[in-house]
Amino acid sequence: MGRLLSRFSTLILLSGILLLTPTRASADGGSAPATGSLVVAVDMGAARSTQLLAIHVGQPPHVLVTVPAPIKGLAASPRGRYVALAAGARGLWLLNVDGTGLRRIASVPRSGSGTLEVAAVAWSPDRYTIAYIVDDGNVSRPMDRSAGIWTIRYDGGMPRQVAHGDFGRAGTPATSLSWSSEGRTIVAVGRAGVTAIDAATGRARVLAAQDTSDGSVQAAAAASTATTVCYVRLLAGSQAIAYTLYVADADGGHARRLLQISNTITSPAWAPDGRSIAYLWQHGPTEGGYRSPVEIHAVDVASGRTRVLLGPRASNQGAIQSFAWLPVKS
């Protein structure tokens, strides 16, 4: 086991949800420990379940729990005690970070079509409230009134719909949701583009328009500080496809291009220290139901230098679907 850990720098050839310390690949081919830990969801395919595995530096991996549903999104609590799980039609679940205490804290709202699901989740910085997206998967009819952004206390209470809207069907391959560190604003991607929603009033304002000459918005994330956001645009032309990661001020101004590649990139997420952004990186397009291998990469905000946090070997028995940073404990 020690040789395996050394060879893959804490990456284990198993499928499931991984709790790991990532590695950073340098330009000269070396590697060094990266700051922070991740929770990663790996879909087990036909089994329609997700295993949770824990990997800590210097310790052997162990299975935390098997989750009987595909997980569409993850969010760790600010103190790292819990992980919230967007479990699709199964609702919103909560799990202790050690793998115990799996329970559902919110069901999907009732709908005549039965097509609603929890598609993304974010934790408020006050550590008490969880925001989640309820998505209406039936695009052939008017959107259900229950679709939108909801909040609920992690320790119980009634769910509250903060905003009605299409925050999951706007052509995004990976629905995104995040909560700014000052606690007043939830950032999501809707039909209008990158949207900031007031968590108290539901009032929305567009930070970056959905369709521009630079392409359509695919995903977004608020920064670990209250002054910055990042988002991904897809520009699909007749000759080429380009995914571009932008960083902008909290009001959407002064956007600058941080990264542009032809590979699919989705689900940007700021590292706890605010110095880098992790994202899902797909080797190729999804064709005929086949999804090419997915990795987790990160880019340094200051230098634009990229590194691999989790490579394709973890996808041998499943496919990486989502991830979340764990907070750094002081």
Residue pairs with C-beta under 8 A, 6 or more apart in sequence:
1 60
4 12
4 13
5 12
8 313
9 23
9 31
9 33
10 20
10 21
10 22
10 23
10 55
10 57
11 20
11 23
11 55
11 310
11 311
11 313
11 314
12 18
12 20
12 53
12 55
12 61
12 314
13 313
13 314
13 316
14 51
14 53
14 61
14 314
14 317
15 42
15 44
15 51
15 314
15 315
15 316
15 317
15 318
16 42
16 44
16 50
16 51
16 52
16 53
16 63
16 66
16 318
17 39
17 40
17 41
17 42
17 50
17 51
17 52
17 53
17 64
17 67
17 71
17 74
18 38
18 39
18 40
18 42
18 53
18 54
18 55
18 310
18 314
19 37
19 38
19 39
19 52
19 53
19 54
19 55
19 56
19 64
19 97
19 326
20 37
20 38
20 40
20 55
20 310
21 33
21 34
21 36
21 37
21 55
21 56
21 57
22 34
22 36
22 37
22 38
22 296
22 298
22 309
22 310
23 31
23 32
23 33
23 34
23 307
23 308
23 309
24 31
24 32
24 33
24 34
24 298
24 307
24 309
25 31
25 307
25 308
26 32
26 307
27 305
33 57
34 298
34 307
34 309
35 271
35 272
35 273
35 275
35 328
36 271
36 272
36 273
36 325
36 326
36 328
37 325
37 326
38 278
38 296
38 309
38 310
38 323
38 324
38 325
38 326
39 74
39 76
39 83
39 323
39 324
39 325
39 326
40 74
40 296
40 310
40 314
40 320
40 322
40 323
41 50
41 71
41 72
41 73
41 74
41 320
41 321
41 322
41 323
42 50
42 51
42 314
42 315
42 317
42 318
42 319
42 320
42 321
43 50
43 70
43 71
43 318
43 319
43 320
43 321
44 50
44 51
44 317
44 318
45 318
45 319
48 68
48 69
48 70
49 66
49 67
49 68
49 69
49 70
50 66
50 67
50 69
50 70
50 71
51 63
51 65
51 66
51 67
52 63
52 64
52 65
52 66
52 67
52 95
52 99
53 61
53 62
53 63
53 64
54 61
54 62
54 63
54 64
54 98
54 99
55 61
63 99
64 95
64 98
64 99
64 100
65 95
65 99
65 100
65 102
67 85
67 87
67 93
67 95
67 102
69 87
69 88
69 90
69 93
70 87
70 88
70 321
71 85
71 86
71 87
71 321
71 322
72 86
72 87
72 88
72 117
72 118
72 119
72 120
72 175
72 321
72 322
73 85
73 86
73 118
73 119
73 120
73 121
73 175
73 177
73 322
74 83
74 84
74 85
74 86
74 121
74 322
74 323
74 324
75 83
75 84
75 121
75 122
75 123
75 130
75 324
76 82
76 83
76 84
76 97
76 123
76 324
76 325
76 326
76 327
77 83
77 84
77 123
77 127
77 154
77 327
78 123
78 124
78 125
78 126
78 127
78 327
79 127
79 327
80 97
80 326
80 327
80 329
81 96
81 97
82 94
82 95
82 96
82 97
82 154
83 94
83 95
83 96
83 97
83 324
84 92
84 93
84 94
84 95
84 121
84 123
84 130
84 132
84 154
85 92
85 93
85 94
85 95
85 121
86 92
86 118
86 119
86 120
86 121
86 132
86 133
86 322
87 93
87 104
87 118
88 117
88 118
88 119
89 108
89 114
89 116
89 117
90 104
90 118
91 104
91 105
91 106
91 107
91 108
91 118
92 104
92 105
92 106
92 118
92 121
92 130
92 132
92 152
93 102
93 103
93 104
93 105
94 101
94 102
94 103
94 104
94 105
94 154
95 101
95 102
95 103
97 326
105 130
105 152
105 154
105 156
106 118
106 132
106 150
106 152
106 159
108 116
108 117
108 118
108 134
108 146
109 116
109 134
109 144
109 146
109 159
110 146
111 136
111 144
111 146
113 136
113 138
113 141
113 144
115 136
115 137
115 138
115 144
116 134
116 135
116 136
116 137
116 144
116 146
116 147
117 134
117 135
117 137
118 132
118 133
118 134
118 135
119 133
119 134
119 135
119 168
119 175
120 132
120 133
120 167
120 168
120 175
120 176
120 177
120 188
121 130
121 131
121 132
121 133
121 177
122 130
122 131
122 132
122 177
122 178
122 179
122 186
123 129
123 130
123 131
123 154
123 179
124 130
124 131
124 151
124 179
124 183
124 199
125 179
125 180
125 181
125 182
125 183
126 183
127 154
128 153
128 154
128 155
129 151
129 152
129 153
129 154
129 199
130 151
130 152
130 153
130 154
131 149
131 150
131 151
131 162
131 177
131 179
131 186
131 199
132 149
132 150
132 151
132 152
132 177
133 148
133 149
133 150
133 167
133 168
133 175
133 177
133 188
134 146
134 147
134 148
134 149
134 150
135 147
135 167
135 168
135 169
135 175
136 143
136 144
136 146
136 147
136 166
136 168
136 169
137 168
137 169
138 144
139 169
143 166
143 169
145 164
146 161
147 164
147 165
147 166
147 167
147 168
148 161
148 162
148 163
148 164
148 165
148 167
149 161
149 162
149 163
149 165
149 167
149 177
149 186
149 188
149 197
149 202
150 159
150 160
150 161
150 162
151 159
151 160
151 162
151 199
152 158
152 159
152 160
162 186
162 197
162 199
162 202
163 197
163 202
163 204
165 190
165 191
165 195
165 204
166 190
166 191
167 175
167 177
167 188
167 189
167 190
167 195
168 175
170 189
170 190
170 191
170 210
170 217
171 216
171 218
172 189
172 217
172 218
172 219
172 266
173 218
173 219
173 264
173 266
174 218
174 219
174 266
174 267
174 280
174 322
175 189
175 219
176 188
176 189
176 219
176 220
176 221
176 266
176 267
176 268
177 186
177 187
177 188
178 186
178 187
178 188
178 220
178 221
178 222
178 269
178 270
179 185
179 186
179 187
179 199
179 222
180 186
180 187
180 196
180 222
180 223
180 226
180 250
181 222
181 223
181 224
181 225
181 226
182 226
183 199
184 198
184 199
184 200
185 196
185 197
185 198
185 199
185 222
185 226
185 250
186 196
186 197
186 199
186 222
187 194
187 195
187 196
187 197
187 207
187 220
187 221
187 222
187 229
188 194
188 195
188 197
188 220
189 195
189 210
189 217
189 218
189 219
189 220
189 231
190 204
190 210
191 210
192 204
192 206
192 209
192 210
193 206
193 207
193 208
193 209
193 210
193 211
193 217
194 206
194 207
194 208
194 217
194 220
194 229
194 231
194 252
195 204
195 205
195 206
195 207
196 204
196 205
196 207
196 229
196 250
197 203
197 204
198 204
206 252
207 220
207 229
207 231
207 248
207 250
207 251
207 252
208 217
208 220
208 231
208 246
208 248
208 252
208 255
209 217
210 216
210 217
212 233
214 233
214 235
214 244
215 233
215 234
215 235
215 236
215 242
215 244
216 233
216 234
217 231
217 232
217 233
218 231
218 232
218 233
218 234
218 243
218 266
219 231
219 232
219 266
219 267
219 268
220 229
220 230
220 231
220 232
220 268
221 229
221 230
221 231
221 268
221 269
221 270
221 277
222 228
222 229
222 250
222 270
223 229
223 230
223 250
223 270
223 274
224 270
224 271
224 272
224 273
224 274
225 274
226 250
227 249
227 250
228 247
228 248
228 249
228 250
228 274
229 247
229 248
229 249
229 250
229 252
230 245
230 246
230 247
230 248
230 258
230 268
230 270
230 277
231 245
231 246
231 248
231 268
232 243
232 244
232 245
232 246
232 265
232 266
232 268
232 279
233 243
233 244
233 246
234 241
234 242
234 243
235 241
235 242
235 243
235 244
240 262
241 262
242 260
242 261
242 262
243 260
243 261
243 262
243 263
243 264
243 265
244 257
244 259
244 260
245 257
245 258
245 259
245 260
245 265
245 268
245 277
245 279
245 299
246 255
246 256
246 257
246 258
247 255
247 256
247 258
247 277
247 301
248 254
248 255
248 256
258 277
258 299
258 301
258 304
259 265
259 299
259 304
259 306
263 281
263 282
263 283
263 284
264 280
264 281
264 282
264 284
264 285
265 279
265 280
265 281
265 282
265 297
266 279
266 280
266 282
267 279
267 280
267 322
267 323
268 277
268 278
268 279
269 277
269 278
269 279
269 323
269 324
269 325
270 276
270 277
270 325
271 277
271 278
271 298
271 325
272 325
272 326
272 327
272 328
273 328
274 301
275 300
275 301
275 302
276 298
276 299
276 300
276 301
277 298
277 299
277 301
278 296
278 297
278 298
278 309
278 323
278 325
279 296
279 297
279 298
279 299
280 294
280 295
280 296
280 320
280 322
280 323
281 294
281 295
281 296
281 297
282 291
282 292
282 293
282 294
282 295
283 292
283 293
283 294
283 295
283 312
284 292
285 292
286 292
291 319
293 312
293 315
293 319
294 312
294 315
294 319
294 320
294 321
295 308
295 309
295 310
295 311
295 312
295 320
296 308
296 309
296 310
296 320
296 323
297 306
297 307
297 308
297 309
298 306
298 307
298 309
299 305
299 306
299 307
300 306
300 307
310 320
310 323
314 320
